[in-house]
Amino acid sequence: MADSVQQRLTTISEPNRFRIVELLRDGPRSVGEIVDALSLGQPQVSRHLRLLAEAQVVESTKRAQQRIYRLRPESMREVSDWVRSFAVLWSERMDRLGSFLDDDHASDEANERGV
């Protein structure tokens, strides 16, 4: 899983691909709609979409003469799960820091009372 998450994060980190992912978060779009929204050339958008598809971030279907792209929720779920694993780590560390500060504060109060 770590390799696929790394590939997806690397792919999404490019600013134009990040913007494409944000556009597709709101729903499927045709290549033409993405071109218009980003003010990029069609060849550039197609290249970015190809890279996103290779990283399994997006998938496409053909409707008449158009290619419609949408996010692959399962791939984004893997990224979300990976990020969430760090949130748990930070939460535990913040809890330990809070306990330490509480203990230190209680010790300071006891010293002030002369205990």
C-alpha positions in Angstrom: 0.0 0.0 0.0 2.8 2.4 0.8 4.2 2.3 -2.7 0.8 3.1 -4.3 0.2 5.9 -1.8 3.6 7.4 -2.5 2.9 7.2 -6.3 -0.4 8.9 -5.9 0.9 11.6 -3.6 3.8 12.3 -6.0 1.4 12.5 -8.9 -1.1 14.7 -7.2 1.6 17.0 -5.9 2.1 18.7 -9.3 0.0 21.9 -9.1 -2.0 21.3 -12.3 -2.8 17.7 -11.4 -3.8 18.9 -7.9 -6.2 21.3 -9.5 -7.6 18.6 -11.7 -8.2 16.4 -8.7 -10.0 19.3 -7.0 -12.2 19.8 -10.0 -13.1 16.1 -10.2 -13.9 16.1 -6.5 -17.1 17.9 -7.5 -18.0 15.3 -10.0 -17.0 13.8 -13.4 -15.9 16.2 -16.2 -15.0 15.9 -19.8 -11.5 16.8 -21.0 -12.9 19.9 -22.6 -14.5 21.1 -19.3 -11.2 20.5 -17.6 -9.3 22.5 -20.3 -11.7 25.4 -19.9 -11.6 25.4 -16.1 -7.8 25.4 -16.0 -7.0 27.5 -19.0 -4.5 25.0 -20.2 -4.0 23.5 -23.6 -5.8 20.2 -24.4 -2.5 18.3 -24.9 -1.3 19.4 -21.4 -4.5 18.4 -19.7 -4.5 15.0 -21.5 -0.9 14.4 -20.4 -1.8 15.2 -16.8 -4.9 13.0 -17.0 -2.9 10.1 -18.4 -0.4 10.4 -15.4 -3.3 10.6 -12.9 -4.9 7.5 -14.6 -1.5 5.6 -14.4 -1.4 6.4 -10.7 -5.0 5.1 -10.5 -6.3 8.4 -9.1 -8.8 8.9 -12.0 -10.5 6.7 -14.5 -12.3 7.5 -17.7 -15.3 6.4 -19.7 -16.2 7.3 -23.3 -19.4 9.1 -24.0 -19.9 9.6 -27.7 -16.8 11.6 -28.8 -15.9 12.7 -25.3 -13.8 11.1 -22.5 -15.3 11.7 -19.1 -13.0 11.5 -16.1 -13.9 10.9 -12.5 -11.9 10.3 -9.3 -11.4 6.7 -8.1 -12.7 7.0 -4.5 -10.9 3.8 -3.4 -7.5 5.3 -4.4 -8.2 8.5 -2.5 -9.4 6.4 0.5 -6.0 4.7 0.6 -4.3 8.2 0.7 -6.8 9.3 3.4 -6.1 6.3 5.5 -2.4 6.8 5.2 -2.7 10.4 6.3 -5.1 9.5 9.1 -2.5 7.1 10.5 -0.3 10.1 11.2 -3.1 12.0 12.8 -3.4 9.2 15.4 0.4 9.5 16.0 0.2 13.2 16.6 -2.9 12.9 18.8 -1.1 10.4 21.0 1.9 12.7 21.2 -0.3 15.7 22.1 -2.0 13.7 24.8 1.4 12.8 26.3 2.4 16.5 26.1 -0.8 17.5 27.8 -0.2 15.0 30.6 3.3 16.2 31.0 2.2 19.8 31.3 -0.6 18.9 33.7 1.9 17.0 35.9 4.4 19.9 35.7 1.7 22.4 36.6 0.6 20.4 39.6 4.2 20.1 40.7 4.7 23.9 40.4 1.5 24.5 42.5 2.7 22.0 45.2 6.1 23.8 45.4 4.3 27.2 45.7 2.3 25.8 48.7 5.5 24.4 50.2 4.5 20.8 50.0 
